[in-house]
Each structure stands twice: as C-alpha cells, then as structure tokens.
Amino acid sequence: MNSVHFTAQASSNGVIERDFTMGEVPGVLWSSVSGSDRAPLVLMGHGGGLHKKTPALLARAHDTVTTWGFTVVAIDAPGHGDRPRTAQDEQARAEFRQAQASDDSERFESTSISYATSLAERAVPEWQATLDALQELPEIGTEAPIGYGGGITLGTAIGVALTAIEPRISAGIFGGGSFVSEALIEAARRITVPIQFLLPWDDEHVDRQSALALFDAFASKEKTLHANPGDHRTIRWVGLDNEFLARHLGQAGTSSP
C-alpha cells in the first residue's frame, strides 16, 4: 500500500497546509495549527478543468479548519492540476472543447457525461487509497469521522460515485452543476447518508430537471436542497446549512451524534 509522503509545509491564519504525494497522486492536507488529533476529516473535490488549490476550494478548506477544527484533504483528479495528462486525457479534452464550441447541445452533454464518468472511474480508487494512507497517520487514525464536502460539477460526479461505495463516508455535500448520467442516478440510489445538495438555478449547461432528478434519486432519509439564482460559474451561495457537516461529523475533540 502506498503511504503519504509530505513534500512541503506552510502555515497561515491558524491553518497548516501540507502538500503530499500518495503514489502518483498529488494532494494537500489542511489542519489546525493548534492540533486536532483524530478530528473529523472532510474530503473536498474540485471542478472540471480545475485543481486542488483553486481559490474557492482553498477558502472553503480554511473556513472548515478554522470554524470547526476539522482536517481537510483534496487531491488532483486524473489529468488535472499537477498530474500529467495521458493520451486518453488529451483526446477527451479535445473532444470536450470541440463539443463545447459546437451548437449541438446533445453532443456537448454526451461528451461531458462520458468524460466525467471516465474520470470518476479512475478517481474513486485513488480517493480510497488516499483515505487508506491518511488513516495510517497517527493524527488521523481510523476513528475520525469522514465527510465529503466537495463542490459541484466534477466534484459531484466523483463524490457521488465514491460515497455510493465507501462506507467510511458518513455525510456528503454535492451539487447540481454536473450532467446527470444513468450511472450517476444509480450511484445516488445507493447513498443513504445525510446529504446537502446545492443547485445553481440558472445553470446554462445542466438541465434543471435532471439535477432535480439526481436529488430525488438519493435514498437518504435526511437530504436538503438549496437552490440559489446564478449560472454555472457565477453564483453566490446564501442560506446554506453551514452546520451540516459539524452536525453529522461532530467537532474536533467530540464524537459524531
């Protein structure tokens, strides 16, 4: 089994940021400078074409650490961030750009679903291996509650597929900015943990009804939908349940309910 190899460390505003590699997968771990052994661990995914340290993800990670004392981890999806692109990645990206530039919405949707599905198939085992490696660290261990707090678009495509098969995840935050495939619907039907679902109401790429169908598919007894006006990239989230993960994972030094 691959282990976590830390490559750099910095700290600011009460947060320690440690870059690491786990095999060939680069990642980053944020934690409190005050120390929070076995604090709840939150997995954060990034959007398509982005990476593990985008400004929005970085802000969410710092807020999660400073507000709740959680530990946060993000890794680059295959072909993203600091990872080299394979010939398969380059071909998929070229097809995606061509579809995006065309006026054929069905082609764009089909290409997007195919690309996201293939990335999720590769990313899910990497996330599981990263979890295995992190749980070997004494400050995390196997008792820390785990949640998925990952973003919309690709972060949801990967997060839903991961949560559907990963019993260590006990709560998740997903979003409606991802094209909804039948595979994603089937994965959602296997998820029973509490979820919070974010929906960009005016997304120009994703049909609102398909996003609502994904929300409806989750088998969770506790699930809430938060819809805000805004398109795929420019949306300001208000009225969210900001205590969602803390309620289900517990705060640092406590046990989840």
Helices and strands as residue ranges (DSSP letters): E 4-12, E 15-22, E 25-32, E 41-43, H 55-68, E 71-75, H 87-101, H 105-134, E 146-148, H 154-165, E 169-175, H 182-189, E 195-200, H 208-217, E 223-228, H 244-249
